[in-house]
Amino acid sequence: MDHTKEFKKLLNFHIDAQRGMFISKIVRFKDKAGVAVFSHSESDPSWNIFYVNDLTAALAQEKEIVTQFAVRGRHPVWYQPNDAPPLPSNWTPFGSDCWMVRCGAPELPATTPPFTLRQVDHSNPSDVAAFNSLYIDVFWDGHPDPGAATPINSEPSAAGNFTARHWLGDAPQGPVALISFLTRGDTAAIYNVGTPLATRGRGLGSAIMNYGMAAEAKLGIKKFFLITERDLPLEPFYRRLDFKTLTLGRYYRRDKA
């Protein structure tokens, strides 16, 4: 596998899939230097970032890249895979993440699942509220930043020919796990995998992954990928689910002159 080519393919998939959900603006730079993405609602660097494609061309346009971040009230953050040419020494890495891929669906255990898997009905307000509420509990501890985006809203969830499917794991006490798939063709990007803090360590994360992927495979999905979002301790968890590491990516900030 050509890892560089595959990474660029999945990066484009990721950017296209998140347009209208967390990505509000895309700025492409000349000479194929790279692409910057911005979020109106999220300040996290992973949603306000310049993805380097050609480092020489990018450094030549650094002033314009800085301007694009400044007009949006963001601090310049650059990103590239670890095997790319290194940035100059006056750039400091401050975080990393992991791109992982799996082909095919898992074999499900013969035991009874720990929840009932249910696809969210986007036209049902109570379904949407249940998913978004659990998302806020899982990823924001119930206290989101003002204006923070939620995965399901009134706007299209992705640009291009994508389908968004969100799943909940229902237990007697209510939803205990969630997962999202943004799909195009036979490929799906996995997002929003989580369980509430009080229920962790019970296998619910593995279950929502396995049962979710199995459900998606029945709908024609053959390839899955995900990004661990700078939380490298999750890499072993996904490896146990037969995901393979494609590449590690790293975030950079430029030291002050």
C-alpha positions as CSV (number, residue, x, y, z in Angstrom):
1,M,0.0,0.0,0.0
2,D,1.2,3.5,-0.9
3,H,0.7,5.0,2.6
4,T,1.2,8.6,1.4
5,K,-1.4,8.3,-1.4
6,E,-3.8,6.5,0.9
7,F,-3.4,9.1,3.6
8,K,-4.2,12.0,1.2
9,K,-7.2,10.1,-0.1
10,L,-8.6,9.6,3.4
11,L,-7.7,13.1,4.4
12,N,-9.8,14.4,1.5
13,F,-12.6,12.0,2.5
14,H,-12.5,13.3,6.1
15,I,-12.6,17.0,5.1
16,D,-15.4,16.4,2.7
17,A,-17.4,14.4,5.2
18,Q,-17.1,17.0,7.9
19,R,-18.2,20.0,5.8
20,G,-21.4,21.3,7.2
21,M,-20.9,19.4,10.5
22,F,-17.8,20.7,12.2
23,I,-15.9,22.2,9.2
24,S,-17.4,25.6,8.1
25,K,-14.8,26.9,5.7
26,I,-12.1,25.4,3.4
27,V,-9.2,27.5,2.0
28,R,-7.0,25.9,-0.6
29,F,-3.6,27.5,-1.4
30,K,-1.8,27.8,-4.7
31,D,0.9,25.4,-5.9
32,K,-0.8,22.6,-4.0
33,A,0.8,23.9,-0.8
34,G,-2.1,22.5,1.3
35,V,-5.5,23.2,2.6
36,A,-6.8,25.0,5.7
37,V,-10.1,24.1,7.3
38,F,-11.9,26.2,9.9
39,S,-14.9,25.8,12.2
40,H,-17.2,28.7,13.2
41,S,-18.3,26.7,16.3
42,E,-15.2,24.7,17.4
43,S,-11.9,26.3,18.6
44,D,-10.1,22.9,18.9
45,P,-7.0,22.8,16.6
46,S,-8.2,19.6,14.8
47,W,-11.0,21.8,13.3
48,N,-8.9,24.9,12.6
49,I,-5.8,23.6,10.9
50,F,-3.6,23.8,7.9
51,Y,-2.9,20.4,6.3
52,V,0.5,20.6,4.6
53,N,0.8,19.0,1.2
54,D,3.9,20.5,-0.3
55,L,6.1,21.9,2.5
56,T,8.3,24.2,0.3
57,A,5.2,25.8,-1.3
58,A,3.6,26.1,2.1
59,L,6.5,27.9,3.7
60,A,6.6,30.3,0.7
61,Q,3.0,31.2,1.5
62,E,3.3,31.3,5.3
63,K,2.2,34.9,5.5
64,E,-1.0,34.3,3.7
65,I,-1.7,31.2,5.8
66,V,-1.2,33.3,8.9
67,T,-3.6,35.9,7.6
68,Q,-6.3,33.3,6.9
69,F,-6.1,32.2,10.5
70,A,-6.0,35.7,11.9
71,V,-9.1,36.9,10.2
72,R,-11.0,34.1,11.8
73,G,-9.5,34.7,15.3
74,R,-7.5,31.4,15.2
75,H,-3.9,30.6,15.9
76,P,-2.0,29.0,13.1
77,V,-1.6,25.3,13.5
78,W,0.0,23.1,10.8
79,Y,-0.4,19.4,10.4
80,Q,1.4,16.7,8.4
81,P,2.1,12.9,8.7
82,N,5.2,11.9,10.6
83,D,6.9,10.5,7.5
84,A,6.7,13.8,5.6
85,P,9.7,16.1,5.3
86,P,10.3,17.8,8.8
87,L,9.3,21.4,9.4
88,P,12.1,23.8,10.3
89,S,13.5,23.8,13.8
90,N,11.5,26.9,14.8
91,W,8.3,24.9,14.6
92,T,7.3,23.0,17.7
93,P,5.2,19.8,17.7
94,F,2.5,19.8,20.4
95,G,0.3,16.8,19.7
96,S,-0.3,13.9,17.4
97,D,-3.0,11.5,16.3
98,C,-3.3,8.2,14.5
99,W,-5.1,7.3,11.2
100,M,-6.3,3.7,11.3
101,V,-8.0,1.5,8.7
102,R,-9.9,-1.8,8.7
103,C,-11.3,-3.8,5.8
104,G,-14.4,-6.0,6.3
105,A,-16.8,-6.4,9.1
106,P,-16.1,-8.2,12.4
107,E,-17.5,-11.5,13.4
108,L,-20.0,-10.9,16.2
109,P,-19.9,-13.1,19.4
110,A,-22.7,-15.6,20.0
111,T,-23.4,-14.0,23.4
112,T,-26.3,-11.5,23.9
113,P,-25.1,-7.9,23.1
114,P,-25.0,-5.5,26.1
115,F,-27.5,-3.2,24.4
116,T,-30.0,-2.9,21.6
117,L,-28.4,-1.2,18.6
118,R,-30.7,1.4,17.1
119,Q,-30.2,3.7,14.1
120,V,-31.1,7.3,14.8
121,D,-34.1,8.6,12.9
122,H,-33.0,12.0,11.7
123,S,-36.7,13.0,11.3
124,N,-37.5,12.1,14.9
125,P,-36.7,15.1,17.2
126,S,-36.6,12.8,20.3
127,D,-34.1,10.5,18.5
128,V,-31.9,13.4,17.5
129,A,-32.1,14.9,21.0
130,A,-31.1,11.5,22.6
131,F,-28.0,11.2,20.4
132,N,-26.9,14.8,20.8
133,S,-27.5,14.7,24.5
134,L,-25.4,11.6,24.9
135,Y,-22.7,13.1,22.7
136,I,-22.5,16.1,25.0
137,D,-22.3,13.9,28.1
138,V,-19.5,11.7,26.6
139,F,-17.4,14.4,25.0
140,W,-18.1,17.5,27.0
141,D,-19.0,16.0,30.4
142,G,-22.4,17.6,30.0
143,H,-21.0,21.1,29.8
144,P,-20.2,22.1,26.2
145,D,-18.5,25.3,25.2
146,P,-21.0,28.1,24.1
147,G,-22.0,27.5,20.5
148,A,-20.3,24.1,20.3
149,A,-21.6,22.0,17.4
150,T,-23.5,18.7,17.8
151,P,-23.3,15.9,15.3
152,I,-26.9,16.1,14.1
153,N,-28.3,19.5,13.3
154,S,-30.6,21.1,10.8
155,E,-27.9,21.6,8.2
156,P,-26.6,18.8,5.8
157,S,-24.2,16.7,7.7
158,A,-21.7,16.4,4.9
159,A,-20.9,17.8,1.5
160,G,-20.8,15.7,-1.6
161,N,-22.3,12.2,-2.0
162,F,-22.2,11.2,1.6
163,T,-24.6,9.4,3.9
164,A,-24.6,10.0,7.6
165,R,-25.8,7.3,9.9
166,H,-25.8,7.6,13.7
167,W,-26.3,4.7,16.0
168,L,-27.2,4.3,19.7
169,G,-26.8,1.4,22.0
170,D,-30.0,1.3,24.1
171,A,-30.0,-0.2,27.6
172,P,-32.9,-0.3,30.1
173,Q,-31.6,2.9,31.8
174,G,-31.3,4.7,28.4
175,P,-28.6,5.1,25.7
176,V,-25.2,3.9,26.9
177,A,-23.1,4.1,23.7
178,L,-23.0,6.0,20.4
179,I,-21.2,5.9,17.1
180,S,-21.4,7.7,13.7
181,F,-20.5,6.6,10.2
182,L,-20.1,9.0,7.3
183,T,-20.1,6.9,4.2
184,R,-19.5,7.3,0.5
185,G,-19.4,4.4,-1.8
186,D,-18.2,1.4,0.1
187,T,-16.0,3.4,2.6
188,A,-17.0,4.8,6.0
189,A,-15.3,7.2,8.3
190,I,-16.1,6.5,12.0
191,Y,-16.7,9.3,14.4
192,N,-18.2,10.0,17.8
193,V,-17.4,6.6,19.4
194,G,-18.1,6.8,23.1
195,T,-19.8,5.8,26.3
196,P,-20.6,7.8,29.5
197,L,-17.8,7.9,32.1
198,A,-19.9,5.9,34.6
199,T,-20.3,2.9,32.2
200,R,-16.7,2.6,30.9
201,G,-14.7,-0.5,31.4
202,R,-17.6,-2.8,30.7
203,G,-16.9,-3.5,27.0
204,L,-19.5,-1.1,25.7
205,G,-17.0,0.7,23.5
206,S,-15.9,-2.5,21.8
207,A,-19.5,-3.6,21.4
208,I,-20.7,-0.4,19.7
209,M,-17.8,-0.5,17.3
210,N,-18.3,-4.2,16.4
211,Y,-22.1,-4.1,16.2
212,G,-22.1,-0.7,14.4
213,M,-19.6,-2.0,11.8
214,A,-21.5,-5.2,11.3
215,A,-24.7,-3.1,10.7
216,E,-22.9,-0.9,8.2
217,A,-21.4,-3.9,6.4
218,K,-24.9,-5.1,5.8
219,L,-25.6,-1.8,4.0
220,G,-22.6,-2.3,1.7
221,I,-19.6,-0.8,3.6
222,K,-16.4,-2.7,3.1
223,K,-13.7,-0.4,4.4
224,F,-13.6,1.6,7.7
225,F,-11.2,4.3,8.9
226,L,-10.9,6.5,11.9
227,I,-8.7,9.1,13.5
228,T,-7.8,8.8,17.2
229,E,-7.7,12.6,17.6
230,R,-4.4,12.9,19.4
231,D,-5.4,10.3,22.0
232,L,-2.7,7.8,21.3
233,P,-3.6,5.5,24.2
234,L,-6.6,4.5,22.1
235,E,-4.5,3.0,19.3
236,P,-4.1,-0.3,21.2
237,F,-7.9,-0.4,21.7
238,Y,-8.6,-0.1,18.0
239,R,-5.8,-2.6,17.2
240,R,-7.7,-5.2,19.2
241,L,-10.6,-4.5,16.8
242,D,-8.3,-5.3,13.9
243,F,-7.6,-1.7,12.8
244,K,-4.2,-1.2,11.3
245,T,-2.2,2.0,11.7
246,L,-1.8,3.8,8.4
247,T,0.2,6.8,9.6
248,L,0.7,9.1,12.6
249,G,0.1,12.8,12.1
250,R,1.6,15.7,14.1
251,Y,0.4,19.2,15.0
252,Y,2.9,22.1,14.9
253,R,3.0,25.7,16.1
254,R,5.7,28.2,14.9
255,D,7.9,29.5,17.7
256,K,7.8,33.3,18.1
257,A,10.5,35.1,16.2
